[in-house]
Amino acid sequence: MGDAVAALVDQALVALPTETVYGLAGDAMSPTAVAKIFAAKGRPSTHPVIVHLPDIEFVPLWTEEIPAWAMALAAEIWPGPLTAIVPRGPNVLDAVCGGQSTVGLRVPSHPLTLQVLSEFGGGLAAPSANRYGHVSPTTAQHVLDELGDVLDPTRDLVLDGGRCPVGVESTIVGAWDDTPRLLRAGAVTIGQIAEITGREVSTATDGVRSPGSTAAHYAPRARVVPVETAGLDTAVATVAGAFGLIALADIAPPEADHIRLASPRDDAEYAHALYAALREADDAQLDVVIAVLPPDVGVGHAVRDRLLRAAATGQVTS
């Protein structure tokens, strides 16, 4: 871990594994490091990044006011796949917040990254380690495939912590007043948030921009066609030539020429396999991926969200 921490102190970038996806990390208090992250990703300056912390005890360094319900939620979930958007403290960089009055905070659970954070002793800005809008990486090789040509081989590092166990980005909760707001779906569900906080969860954003919330995001080169199970045959009939298919294992394959990219058994496996399957489609130079949506429960809600954003149409064949 020493080399990674030394690189971060030297304002270099380090790609780190989290339980959700790999992040491209830099010192969140360094304008130089944060600027390097935005440049490497081609990320718009108005799009905020999440600050990863070693422990919940670091929260007061980044915000001076956080609702009691949000601290209770964080205490229950962290380390884990939850980001809280809270009012920013006076020393937080504008670039980290996308110029807004809020900042996103989370404590990841991957042991490798927690060790780096602990030894670094501060916050790391770490959006997903891919070009802006592309499919997030869930392995170290995905990071190299995406950013190998822009990372500095003499200073920047990629830490290999294996495949990310969750596979989709953290749940983002707006936490600036009395009402929890679901800003991005993830492995932590609305039901869990409501149960832990004892509050009704809203989906109103109040105009706050959060990471990964644009209508078009998480997209491979291939065209993604999200469908409900009943709409699979209709979608297949519209495709000329071979296509990729992502569908739960109990869904029978169509007779048309296709590559089965993933056959997850449940919503958790679907989330774990999703991004690797979309990358496989691009490696195979497929033009179309038909993705049969999982049930809208649990992390399946997040999978559906990512597929609709990857399709960038909002259209589902039912």
MOBEL-V698708 format. One record per pair of residues at least 24 apart in sequence whose C-alpha atoms are under 10 Angstrom apart, sorted by sequence separation. I is the first residue (numbers start at 1). J is the second residue. D is the distance in whole Angstrom. If there is no record, write none. Layout:
i | j | d
I | J | D
I | J | D
//
This chain:
i | j | d
9 | 33 | 10
12 | 36 | 8
13 | 37 | 7
27 | 51 | 9
28 | 52 | 9
55 | 79 | 8
62 | 86 | 9
63 | 87 | 6
64 | 88 | 7
65 | 89 | 8
82 | 106 | 6
83 | 107 | 8
138 | 162 | 8
139 | 163 | 5
140 | 164 | 10
179 | 203 | 10
180 | 204 | 9
181 | 205 | 7
246 | 270 | 9
270 | 294 | 8
292 | 316 | 10
8 | 33 | 8
11 | 36 | 9
12 | 37 | 9
25 | 50 | 10
26 | 51 | 10
27 | 52 | 10
28 | 53 | 10
54 | 79 | 9
62 | 87 | 9
63 | 88 | 5
64 | 89 | 6
81 | 106 | 8
82 | 107 | 8
83 | 108 | 9
138 | 163 | 5
139 | 164 | 7
179 | 204 | 10
181 | 206 | 9
183 | 208 | 9
259 | 284 | 9
292 | 317 | 9
293 | 318 | 10
25 | 51 | 9
53 | 79 | 9
62 | 88 | 6
63 | 89 | 4
64 | 90 | 8
80 | 106 | 8
81 | 107 | 8
82 | 108 | 8
137 | 163 | 9
138 | 164 | 5
183 | 209 | 9
184 | 210 | 8
267 | 293 | 10
268 | 294 | 10
292 | 318 | 10
13 | 40 | 10
23 | 50 | 10
25 | 52 | 9
59 | 86 | 10
61 | 88 | 9
62 | 89 | 5
63 | 90 | 8
79 | 106 | 8
80 | 107 | 6
81 | 108 | 6
137 | 164 | 9
138 | 165 | 8
174 | 201 | 10
183 | 210 | 7
184 | 211 | 8
246 | 273 | 9
247 | 274 | 10
259 | 286 | 9
267 | 294 | 6
60 | 88 | 10
61 | 89 | 7
62 | 90 | 8
63 | 91 | 9
78 | 106 | 7
79 | 107 | 5
80 | 108 | 5
81 | 109 | 8
138 | 166 | 9
139 | 167 | 10
173 | 201 | 9
174 | 202 | 9
183 | 211 | 9
184 | 212 | 7
185 | 213 | 10
246 | 274 | 8
258 | 286 | 10
261 | 289 | 9
266 | 294 | 8
267 | 295 | 8
271 | 299 | 7
275 | 303 | 10
23 | 52 | 10
60 | 89 | 8
61 | 90 | 9
62 | 91 | 7
63 | 92 | 9
77 | 106 | 10
78 | 107 | 6
79 | 108 | 5
80 | 109 | 5
81 | 110 | 10
96 | 125 | 7
129 | 158 | 10
138 | 167 | 6
173 | 202 | 10
174 | 203 | 9
183 | 212 | 9
184 | 213 | 7
260 | 289 | 10
261 | 290 | 10
262 | 291 | 10
266 | 295 | 9
267 | 296 | 9
270 | 299 | 9
271 | 300 | 7
274 | 303 | 8
278 | 307 | 10
59 | 89 | 10
61 | 91 | 8
62 | 92 | 7
77 | 107 | 9
78 | 108 | 7
79 | 109 | 5
80 | 110 | 8
96 | 126 | 10
137 | 167 | 9
138 | 168 | 8
173 | 203 | 9
174 | 204 | 9
183 | 213 | 7
258 | 288 | 10
259 | 289 | 9
260 | 290 | 10
261 | 291 | 10
264 | 294 | 10
267 | 297 | 8
268 | 298 | 8
269 | 299 | 10
270 | 300 | 8
271 | 301 | 10
52 | 83 | 9
61 | 92 | 9
74 | 105 | 10
77 | 108 | 10
78 | 109 | 7
79 | 110 | 8
136 | 167 | 9
137 | 168 | 9
138 | 169 | 10
174 | 205 | 8
246 | 277 | 7
258 | 289 | 9
267 | 298 | 7
268 | 299 | 6
269 | 300 | 10
271 | 302 | 8
272 | 303 | 10
275 | 306 | 10
51 | 83 | 9
74 | 106 | 8
77 | 109 | 10
79 | 111 | 10
136 | 168 | 8
173 | 205 | 10
174 | 206 | 9
245 | 277 | 9
246 | 278 | 9
258 | 290 | 10
267 | 299 | 6
268 | 300 | 7
271 | 303 | 6
274 | 306 | 9
275 | 307 | 10
278 | 310 | 10
50 | 83 | 8
51 | 84 | 10
74 | 107 | 9
136 | 169 | 8
244 | 277 | 9
245 | 278 | 10
266 | 299 | 10
267 | 300 | 5
270 | 303 | 7
271 | 304 | 9
274 | 307 | 9
50 | 84 | 9
174 | 208 | 9
244 | 278 | 9
266 | 300 | 8
267 | 301 | 9
50 | 85 | 9
79 | 114 | 9
267 | 302 | 9
268 | 303 | 9
271 | 306 | 9
174 | 210 | 9
244 | 280 | 9
245 | 281 | 9
267 | 303 | 8
173 | 210 | 9
244 | 281 | 6
267 | 304 | 10
172 | 210 | 8
243 | 281 | 9
244 | 282 | 10
63 | 102 | 9
172 | 211 | 8
62 | 102 | 10
63 | 103 | 8
172 | 212 | 10
244 | 284 | 9
62 | 103 | 8
63 | 104 | 10
128 | 169 | 8
170 | 211 | 10
172 | 213 | 10
243 | 284 | 10
244 | 285 | 10
251 | 292 | 9
62 | 104 | 9
63 | 105 | 9
127 | 169 | 10
169 | 211 | 10
170 | 212 | 10
243 | 285 | 10
244 | 286 | 7
62 | 105 | 8
169 | 212 | 9
243 | 286 | 6
244 | 287 | 8
245 | 288 | 9
246 | 289 | 7
247 | 290 | 8
248 | 291 | 9
242 | 286 | 7
243 | 287 | 7
244 | 288 | 6
245 | 289 | 6
246 | 290 | 6
247 | 291 | 6
248 | 292 | 7
51 | 96 | 8
241 | 286 | 9
242 | 287 | 8
243 | 288 | 5
244 | 289 | 4
245 | 290 | 5
246 | 291 | 5
247 | 292 | 5
248 | 293 | 8
48 | 94 | 9
49 | 95 | 8
50 | 96 | 7
51 | 97 | 9
59 | 105 | 8
113 | 159 | 9
241 | 287 | 9
242 | 288 | 8
243 | 289 | 6
244 | 290 | 6
245 | 291 | 6
246 | 292 | 6
247 | 293 | 7
248 | 294 | 7
48 | 95 | 7
49 | 96 | 5
50 | 97 | 8
58 | 105 | 10
59 | 106 | 9
112 | 159 | 9
240 | 287 | 10
241 | 288 | 9
242 | 289 | 9
243 | 290 | 7
244 | 291 | 8
245 | 292 | 8
246 | 293 | 9
247 | 294 | 8
248 | 295 | 10
46 | 94 | 9
47 | 95 | 9
48 | 96 | 6
49 | 97 | 6
59 | 107 | 10
112 | 160 | 9
113 | 161 | 9
239 | 287 | 10
240 | 288 | 9
246 | 294 | 10
45 | 94 | 10
46 | 95 | 8
47 | 96 | 8
48 | 97 | 5
49 | 98 | 8
56 | 105 | 9
58 | 107 | 10
112 | 161 | 7
239 | 288 | 8
45 | 95 | 7
46 | 96 | 9
47 | 97 | 8
48 | 98 | 4
56 | 106 | 8
111 | 161 | 9
168 | 218 | 10
239 | 289 | 10
45 | 96 | 9
46 | 97 | 8
47 | 98 | 5
48 | 99 | 8
55 | 106 | 9
56 | 107 | 7
110 | 161 | 8
239 | 290 | 9
45 | 97 | 9
46 | 98 | 4
47 | 99 | 9
48 | 100 | 8
51 | 103 | 8
52 | 104 | 9
53 | 105 | 7
54 | 106 | 9
55 | 107 | 6
45 | 98 | 6
46 | 99 | 6
47 | 100 | 9
50 | 103 | 7
51 | 104 | 6
52 | 105 | 6
53 | 106 | 6
54 | 107 | 6
55 | 108 | 9
44 | 98 | 9
45 | 99 | 8
46 | 100 | 8
48 | 102 | 9
49 | 103 | 8
50 | 104 | 5
51 | 105 | 5
52 | 106 | 5
53 | 107 | 5
54 | 108 | 8
110 | 164 | 8
224 | 278 | 9
236 | 290 | 8
48 | 103 | 8
49 | 104 | 7
50 | 105 | 6
51 | 106 | 6
52 | 107 | 6
53 | 108 | 8
54 | 109 | 10
110 | 165 | 9
220 | 275 | 9
235 | 290 | 8
48 | 104 | 8
49 | 105 | 9
50 | 106 | 7
51 | 107 | 9
52 | 108 | 7
219 | 275 | 9
222 | 278 | 8
235 | 291 | 10
38 | 95 | 9
218 | 275 | 8
220 | 277 | 10
221 | 278 | 9
222 | 279 | 9
235 | 292 | 10
38 | 96 | 10
220 | 278 | 6
221 | 279 | 9
223 | 281 | 10
232 | 290 | 8
34 | 93 | 9
54 | 113 | 9
55 | 114 | 9
219 | 278 | 8
220 | 279 | 7
222 | 281 | 7
223 | 282 | 10
232 | 291 | 9
19 | 79 | 10
20 | 80 | 9
21 | 81 | 10
35 | 95 | 8
53 | 113 | 10
54 | 114 | 6
218 | 278 | 9
219 | 279 | 10
220 | 280 | 10
221 | 281 | 8
222 | 282 | 6
232 | 292 | 7
19 | 80 | 7
20 | 81 | 7
34 | 95 | 7
35 | 96 | 9
52 | 113 | 9
53 | 114 | 8
54 | 115 | 8
61 | 122 | 9
62 | 123 | 9
220 | 281 | 8
221 | 282 | 6
222 | 283 | 10
231 | 292 | 8
232 | 293 | 10
18 | 80 | 9
19 | 81 | 7
20 | 82 | 10
29 | 91 | 8
30 | 92 | 10
31 | 93 | 7
34 | 96 | 7
52 | 114 | 9
54 | 116 | 8
55 | 117 | 9
61 | 123 | 9
108 | 170 | 9
220 | 282 | 7
221 | 283 | 10
222 | 284 | 10
229 | 291 | 9
230 | 292 | 9
18 | 81 | 9
29 | 92 | 7
30 | 93 | 8
31 | 94 | 9
54 | 117 | 5
55 | 118 | 8
58 | 121 | 9
222 | 285 | 8
223 | 286 | 9
224 | 287 | 9
225 | 288 | 7
226 | 289 | 8
227 | 290 | 7
228 | 291 | 8
229 | 292 | 6
28 | 92 | 8
29 | 93 | 7
31 | 95 | 8
53 | 117 | 7
54 | 118 | 5
58 | 122 | 8
59 | 123 | 10
106 | 170 | 9
221 | 285 | 9
222 | 286 | 6
223 | 287 | 6
224 | 288 | 6
225 | 289 | 6
226 | 290 | 6
227 | 291 | 6
228 | 292 | 6
229 | 293 | 7
28 | 93 | 8
30 | 95 | 10
31 | 96 | 9
52 | 117 | 8
53 | 118 | 8
54 | 119 | 9
58 | 123 | 8
221 | 286 | 9
222 | 287 | 5
223 | 288 | 5
224 | 289 | 5
225 | 290 | 5
226 | 291 | 5
227 | 292 | 5
228 | 293 | 5
229 | 294 | 8
29 | 95 | 10
30 | 96 | 10
54 | 120 | 9
55 | 121 | 10
106 | 172 | 9
221 | 287 | 8
222 | 288 | 5
223 | 289 | 6
224 | 290 | 6
225 | 291 | 6
226 | 292 | 6
227 | 293 | 6
228 | 294 | 8
229 | 295 | 10
28 | 95 | 9
29 | 96 | 9
53 | 120 | 10
54 | 121 | 7
55 | 122 | 9
105 | 172 | 9
220 | 287 | 10
221 | 288 | 9
222 | 289 | 6
223 | 290 | 8
224 | 291 | 7
225 | 292 | 8
226 | 293 | 6
227 | 294 | 9
228 | 295 | 9
28 | 96 | 7
53 | 121 | 8
54 | 122 | 7
55 | 123 | 10
104 | 172 | 8
220 | 288 | 10
221 | 289 | 10
222 | 290 | 10
225 | 293 | 10
53 | 122 | 7
54 | 123 | 7
104 | 173 | 9
220 | 289 | 9
52 | 122 | 9
53 | 123 | 5
54 | 124 | 9
104 | 174 | 9
51 | 122 | 10
52 | 123 | 5
53 | 124 | 7
103 | 174 | 10
104 | 175 | 10
51 | 123 | 6
52 | 124 | 5
53 | 125 | 9
102 | 174 | 9
50 | 123 | 10
51 | 124 | 5
52 | 125 | 6
102 | 175 | 9
50 | 124 | 8
51 | 125 | 4
52 | 126 | 7
102 | 176 | 8
49 | 124 | 10
50 | 125 | 6
51 | 126 | 6
52 | 127 | 9
101 | 176 | 10
49 | 125 | 6
50 | 126 | 6
51 | 127 | 8
48 | 125 | 10
49 | 126 | 7
50 | 127 | 6
227 | 304 | 10
49 | 127 | 6
50 | 128 | 10
226 | 304 | 8
48 | 127 | 9
49 | 128 | 9
133 | 212 | 8
132 | 212 | 9
227 | 307 | 10
133 | 214 | 9
136 | 217 | 10
187 | 268 | 8
226 | 307 | 6
227 | 308 | 10
235 | 316 | 10
133 | 215 | 10
134 | 216 | 9
135 | 217 | 8
136 | 218 | 6
225 | 307 | 8
226 | 308 | 7
235 | 317 | 7
128 | 211 | 10
133 | 216 | 7
134 | 217 | 6
135 | 218 | 4
136 | 219 | 9
224 | 307 | 7
225 | 308 | 8
226 | 309 | 10
234 | 317 | 8
235 | 318 | 9
43 | 127 | 10
127 | 211 | 8
128 | 212 | 10
133 | 217 | 5
134 | 218 | 5
135 | 219 | 5
136 | 220 | 10
187 | 271 | 9
224 | 308 | 8
226 | 310 | 9
233 | 317 | 10
234 | 318 | 9
47 | 132 | 10
81 | 166 | 8
127 | 212 | 9
132 | 217 | 8
133 | 218 | 5
134 | 219 | 5
135 | 220 | 6
186 | 271 | 9
224 | 309 | 9
225 | 310 | 9
226 | 311 | 7
231 | 316 | 8
232 | 317 | 8
41 | 127 | 9
83 | 169 | 10
84 | 170 | 10
132 | 218 | 9
133 | 219 | 6
134 | 220 | 6
135 | 221 | 9
224 | 310 | 6
225 | 311 | 6
231 | 317 | 5
232 | 318 | 8
41 | 128 | 9
43 | 130 | 10
81 | 168 | 9
82 | 169 | 9
83 | 170 | 6
84 | 171 | 9
85 | 172 | 7
86 | 173 | 9
87 | 174 | 10
131 | 218 | 10
132 | 219 | 10
133 | 220 | 9
134 | 221 | 8
218 | 305 | 10
219 | 306 | 9
223 | 310 | 8
224 | 311 | 5
225 | 312 | 10
226 | 313 | 10
230 | 317 | 8
231 | 318 | 4
20 | 108 | 8
37 | 125 | 8
41 | 129 | 7
42 | 130 | 9
43 | 131 | 8
44 | 132 | 8
81 | 169 | 7
82 | 170 | 5
83 | 171 | 6
84 | 172 | 6
85 | 173 | 6
86 | 174 | 7
87 | 175 | 8
88 | 176 | 10
130 | 218 | 10
217 | 305 | 10
218 | 306 | 6
219 | 307 | 8
222 | 310 | 10
223 | 311 | 7
224 | 312 | 8
225 | 313 | 9
226 | 314 | 9
227 | 315 | 8
228 | 316 | 7
229 | 317 | 9
230 | 318 | 6
18 | 107 | 10
19 | 108 | 7
20 | 109 | 9
37 | 126 | 8
38 | 127 | 9
40 | 129 | 9
41 | 130 | 6
42 | 131 | 6
43 | 132 | 5
81 | 170 | 4
82 | 171 | 5
83 | 172 | 5
84 | 173 | 5
85 | 174 | 5
86 | 175 | 5
87 | 176 | 6
217 | 306 | 8
218 | 307 | 8
219 | 308 | 10
221 | 310 | 10
222 | 311 | 9
223 | 312 | 9
224 | 313 | 9
225 | 314 | 10
226 | 315 | 8
227 | 316 | 5
228 | 317 | 6
229 | 318 | 7
18 | 108 | 6
19 | 109 | 6
20 | 110 | 9
23 | 113 | 10
34 | 124 | 9
37 | 127 | 8
40 | 130 | 8
41 | 131 | 4
42 | 132 | 6
43 | 133 | 8
80 | 170 | 8
81 | 171 | 6
82 | 172 | 6
83 | 173 | 6
84 | 174 | 6
85 | 175 | 5
86 | 176 | 5
87 | 177 | 9
215 | 305 | 10
216 | 306 | 9
217 | 307 | 9
218 | 308 | 9
219 | 309 | 7
220 | 310 | 7
225 | 315 | 8
226 | 316 | 6
227 | 317 | 5
228 | 318 | 5
17 | 108 | 9
18 | 109 | 7
19 | 110 | 5
22 | 113 | 10
33 | 124 | 10
34 | 125 | 7
37 | 128 | 10
40 | 131 | 7
41 | 132 | 5
42 | 133 | 9
80 | 171 | 10
81 | 172 | 9
82 | 173 | 7
83 | 174 | 9
84 | 175 | 6
85 | 176 | 7
86 | 177 | 9
215 | 306 | 10
216 | 307 | 10
217 | 308 | 9
218 | 309 | 7
219 | 310 | 4
220 | 311 | 9
225 | 316 | 8
226 | 317 | 7
227 | 318 | 6
17 | 109 | 10
18 | 110 | 5
19 | 111 | 9
33 | 125 | 9
34 | 126 | 9
37 | 129 | 9
39 | 131 | 10
40 | 132 | 9
41 | 133 | 9
83 | 175 | 10
84 | 176 | 9
213 | 305 | 10
216 | 308 | 8
217 | 309 | 5
218 | 310 | 5
219 | 311 | 7
225 | 317 | 8
226 | 318 | 9
17 | 110 | 7
18 | 111 | 8
27 | 120 | 9
29 | 122 | 9
38 | 131 | 10
39 | 132 | 10
41 | 134 | 10
213 | 306 | 10
215 | 308 | 8
216 | 309 | 5
217 | 310 | 5
218 | 311 | 9
219 | 312 | 8
16 | 110 | 9
17 | 111 | 9
18 | 112 | 8
19 | 113 | 9
28 | 122 | 8
29 | 123 | 7
30 | 124 | 10
38 | 132 | 9
212 | 306 | 9
215 | 309 | 6
216 | 310 | 6
217 | 311 | 8
218 | 312 | 9
17 | 112 | 7
18 | 113 | 7
27 | 122 | 8
28 | 123 | 6
29 | 124 | 8
30 | 125 | 10
85 | 180 | 10
214 | 309 | 8
215 | 310 | 9
216 | 311 | 7
217 | 312 | 7
16 | 112 | 8
17 | 113 | 6
18 | 114 | 9
27 | 123 | 7
28 | 124 | 5
29 | 125 | 9
84 | 180 | 10
85 | 181 | 9
213 | 309 | 9
215 | 311 | 9
216 | 312 | 5
16 | 113 | 6
17 | 114 | 10
26 | 123 | 9
27 | 124 | 5
28 | 125 | 5
84 | 181 | 10
212 | 309 | 9
215 | 312 | 6
216 | 313 | 8
15 | 113 | 10
16 | 114 | 10
25 | 123 | 10
26 | 124 | 5
27 | 125 | 6
28 | 126 | 8
84 | 182 | 10
85 | 183 | 9
214 | 312 | 9
215 | 313 | 8
216 | 314 | 9
25 | 124 | 6
26 | 125 | 5
27 | 126 | 9
84 | 183 | 10
215 | 314 | 8
16 | 116 | 9
24 | 124 | 9
25 | 125 | 5
26 | 126 | 7
73 | 173 | 10
83 | 183 | 10
168 | 268 | 10
23 | 124 | 10
24 | 125 | 8
25 | 126 | 4
26 | 127 | 10
83 | 184 | 9
167 | 268 | 9
23 | 125 | 9
24 | 126 | 5
25 | 127 | 7
82 | 184 | 10
166 | 268 | 7
167 | 269 | 9
168 | 270 | 10
169 | 271 | 10
23 | 126 | 5
24 | 127 | 6
25 | 128 | 9
70 | 173 | 9
82 | 185 | 10
83 | 186 | 10
165 | 268 | 9
166 | 269 | 8
167 | 270 | 9
168 | 271 | 6
22 | 126 | 9
23 | 127 | 5
24 | 128 | 6
25 | 129 | 8
70 | 174 | 9
71 | 175 | 9
82 | 186 | 8
165 | 269 | 9
166 | 270 | 10
167 | 271 | 5
168 | 272 | 7
22 | 127 | 8
23 | 128 | 4
24 | 129 | 4
41 | 146 | 9
70 | 175 | 6
81 | 186 | 7
82 | 187 | 8
83 | 188 | 10
166 | 271 | 6
167 | 272 | 4
168 | 273 | 9
21 | 127 | 9
22 | 128 | 6
23 | 129 | 5
24 | 130 | 8
40 | 146 | 10
41 | 147 | 8
69 | 175 | 8
70 | 176 | 9
81 | 187 | 7
82 | 188 | 7
102 | 208 | 8
104 | 210 | 8
165 | 271 | 9
166 | 272 | 5
167 | 273 | 7
168 | 274 | 8
191 | 297 | 10
192 | 298 | 10
21 | 128 | 7
22 | 129 | 6
23 | 130 | 8
40 | 147 | 7
68 | 175 | 10
70 | 177 | 9
73 | 180 | 10
80 | 187 | 9
81 | 188 | 7
82 | 189 | 10
101 | 208 | 9
102 | 209 | 9
103 | 210 | 9
104 | 211 | 9
165 | 272 | 6
166 | 273 | 9
167 | 274 | 7
168 | 275 | 8
190 | 297 | 10
191 | 298 | 9
8 | 116 | 10
18 | 126 | 10
20 | 128 | 9
21 | 129 | 8
22 | 130 | 9
40 | 148 | 10
67 | 175 | 7
69 | 177 | 9
70 | 178 | 9
80 | 188 | 9
100 | 208 | 8
102 | 210 | 9
164 | 272 | 7
165 | 273 | 9
167 | 275 | 7
189 | 297 | 9
190 | 298 | 9
40 | 149 | 9
41 | 150 | 9
66 | 175 | 7
67 | 176 | 7
68 | 177 | 10
69 | 178 | 8
70 | 179 | 9
100 | 209 | 8
163 | 272 | 9
164 | 273 | 10
167 | 276 | 9
189 | 298 | 6
5 | 115 | 10
14 | 124 | 10
16 | 126 | 8
18 | 128 | 10
40 | 150 | 6
65 | 175 | 10
66 | 176 | 7
67 | 177 | 6
68 | 178 | 9
69 | 179 | 9
70 | 180 | 8
99 | 209 | 10
100 | 210 | 10
163 | 273 | 10
188 | 298 | 8
189 | 299 | 7
1 | 112 | 8
5 | 116 | 6
9 | 120 | 8
13 | 124 | 10
15 | 126 | 8
17 | 128 | 10
39 | 150 | 9
40 | 151 | 7
65 | 176 | 8
66 | 177 | 8
67 | 178 | 7
69 | 180 | 8
77 | 188 | 8
98 | 209 | 8
187 | 298 | 7
188 | 299 | 7
189 | 300 | 10
190 | 301 | 10
1 | 113 | 9
4 | 116 | 7
5 | 117 | 8
8 | 120 | 8
13 | 125 | 10
14 | 126 | 9
15 | 127 | 10
16 | 128 | 9
17 | 129 | 9
65 | 177 | 10
66 | 178 | 10
67 | 179 | 9
97 | 209 | 9
98 | 210 | 9
186 | 298 | 9
187 | 299 | 5
189 | 301 | 8
3 | 116 | 10
4 | 117 | 10
5 | 118 | 10
6 | 119 | 10
13 | 126 | 9
15 | 128 | 9
16 | 129 | 8
23 | 136 | 9
67 | 180 | 10
97 | 210 | 9
98 | 211 | 10
163 | 276 | 10
185 | 298 | 10
186 | 299 | 6
187 | 300 | 9
189 | 302 | 9
1 | 115 | 7
2 | 116 | 8
5 | 119 | 7
6 | 120 | 8
15 | 129 | 6
22 | 136 | 7
23 | 137 | 8
37 | 151 | 10
185 | 299 | 8
186 | 300 | 9
187 | 301 | 9
188 | 302 | 9
1 | 116 | 6
4 | 119 | 10
5 | 120 | 6
14 | 129 | 9
15 | 130 | 10
21 | 136 | 7
22 | 137 | 6
23 | 138 | 9
36 | 151 | 9
77 | 192 | 10
185 | 300 | 9
186 | 301 | 8
187 | 302 | 7
1 | 117 | 10
4 | 120 | 9
5 | 121 | 9
8 | 124 | 9
20 | 136 | 10
21 | 137 | 6
22 | 138 | 6
77 | 193 | 10
185 | 301 | 7
186 | 302 | 5
187 | 303 | 9
2 | 119 | 8
20 | 137 | 9
21 | 138 | 5
22 | 139 | 7
76 | 193 | 10
185 | 302 | 5
186 | 303 | 8
1 | 119 | 8
2 | 120 | 9
20 | 138 | 8
21 | 139 | 8
22 | 140 | 7
184 | 302 | 8
185 | 303 | 8
1 | 120 | 10
19 | 138 | 9
21 | 140 | 10
24 | 143 | 9
73 | 192 | 9
74 | 193 | 10
77 | 196 | 9
185 | 304 | 9
186 | 305 | 9
17 | 137 | 9
18 | 138 | 9
22 | 142 | 9
23 | 143 | 9
73 | 193 | 7
76 | 196 | 8
185 | 305 | 7
186 | 306 | 10
17 | 138 | 8
22 | 143 | 7
73 | 194 | 10
76 | 197 | 10
184 | 305 | 8
185 | 306 | 9
17 | 139 | 8
50 | 172 | 10
73 | 195 | 10
74 | 196 | 10
184 | 306 | 10
16 | 139 | 10
17 | 140 | 8
24 | 147 | 10
70 | 193 | 10
73 | 196 | 6
85 | 208 | 9
16 | 140 | 8
69 | 193 | 10
72 | 196 | 8
73 | 197 | 6
85 | 209 | 10
15 | 140 | 8
72 | 197 | 7
85 | 210 | 8
70 | 196 | 10
71 | 197 | 9
16 | 143 | 10
69 | 196 | 8
70 | 197 | 8
15 | 143 | 7
69 | 197 | 5
171 | 299 | 10
15 | 144 | 9
68 | 197 | 9
69 | 198 | 8
26 | 156 | 10
69 | 199 | 8
25 | 156 | 10
168 | 299 | 9
171 | 302 | 8
15 | 147 | 10
24 | 156 | 10
25 | 157 | 10
170 | 302 | 9
24 | 157 | 10
25 | 158 | 10
142 | 275 | 10
166 | 299 | 9
169 | 302 | 9
24 | 158 | 9
138 | 272 | 8
142 | 276 | 8
168 | 302 | 7
169 | 303 | 10
23 | 158 | 10
138 | 273 | 9
168 | 303 | 8
15 | 151 | 10
22 | 158 | 10
138 | 274 | 10
139 | 275 | 10
167 | 303 | 10
14 | 151 | 9
22 | 159 | 9
138 | 275 | 7
139 | 276 | 8
142 | 279 | 8
169 | 306 | 9
13 | 151 | 8
22 | 160 | 9
136 | 274 | 10
137 | 275 | 7
138 | 276 | 7
168 | 306 | 8
12 | 151 | 9
13 | 152 | 9
22 | 161 | 9
135 | 274 | 9
136 | 275 | 7
137 | 276 | 8
12 | 152 | 8
22 | 162 | 10
135 | 275 | 6
136 | 276 | 9
14 | 155 | 9
15 | 156 | 8
16 | 157 | 9
17 | 158 | 9
22 | 163 | 9
134 | 275 | 10
135 | 276 | 9
12 | 154 | 10
13 | 155 | 8
14 | 156 | 6
15 | 157 | 6
16 | 158 | 7
17 | 159 | 7
19 | 161 | 10
21 | 163 | 8
22 | 164 | 7
136 | 278 | 10
137 | 279 | 9
12 | 155 | 6
13 | 156 | 5
14 | 157 | 5
15 | 158 | 5
16 | 159 | 6
17 | 160 | 7
18 | 161 | 8
20 | 163 | 9
21 | 164 | 6
135 | 278 | 7
136 | 279 | 9
11 | 155 | 9
12 | 156 | 5
13 | 157 | 7
14 | 158 | 6
15 | 159 | 6
16 | 160 | 7
17 | 161 | 6
18 | 162 | 10
19 | 163 | 9
20 | 164 | 6
21 | 165 | 8
135 | 279 | 7
10 | 155 | 9
11 | 156 | 9
12 | 157 | 8
13 | 158 | 9
14 | 159 | 7
15 | 160 | 9
16 | 161 | 8
17 | 162 | 8
18 | 163 | 9
19 | 164 | 5
20 | 165 | 7
21 | 166 | 8
22 | 167 | 9
134 | 279 | 10
10 | 156 | 10
17 | 163 | 8
18 | 164 | 6
19 | 165 | 5
20 | 166 | 5
21 | 167 | 6
22 | 168 | 10
23 | 169 | 10
8 | 155 | 9
17 | 164 | 7
18 | 165 | 8
19 | 166 | 6
20 | 167 | 5
21 | 168 | 6
22 | 169 | 9
7 | 155 | 7
8 | 156 | 9
17 | 165 | 10
18 | 166 | 9
19 | 167 | 7
20 | 168 | 5
21 | 169 | 6
6 | 155 | 10
7 | 156 | 7
8 | 157 | 9
18 | 167 | 9
19 | 168 | 9
20 | 169 | 5
21 | 170 | 9
7 | 157 | 8
19 | 169 | 9
20 | 170 | 6
4 | 155 | 10
18 | 169 | 9
19 | 170 | 9
20 | 171 | 10
3 | 155 | 10
4 | 156 | 9
18 | 170 | 10
3 | 156 | 10
4 | 157 | 7
3 | 157 | 9
4 | 158 | 9
4 | 159 | 8
1 | 159 | 9
50 | 210 | 9
48 | 209 | 7
49 | 210 | 8
50 | 211 | 8
47 | 209 | 7
48 | 210 | 6
49 | 211 | 6
46 | 209 | 8
47 | 210 | 7
48 | 211 | 6
49 | 212 | 10
46 | 210 | 10
47 | 211 | 6
48 | 212 | 9
47 | 212 | 9
20 | 186 | 9
47 | 213 | 9
20 | 187 | 9
47 | 214 | 9
135 | 306 | 10
135 | 310 | 8
133 | 309 | 10
134 | 310 | 9
133 | 310 | 9
20 | 271 | 10
21 | 272 | 10
20 | 272 | 9
21 | 275 | 9
//
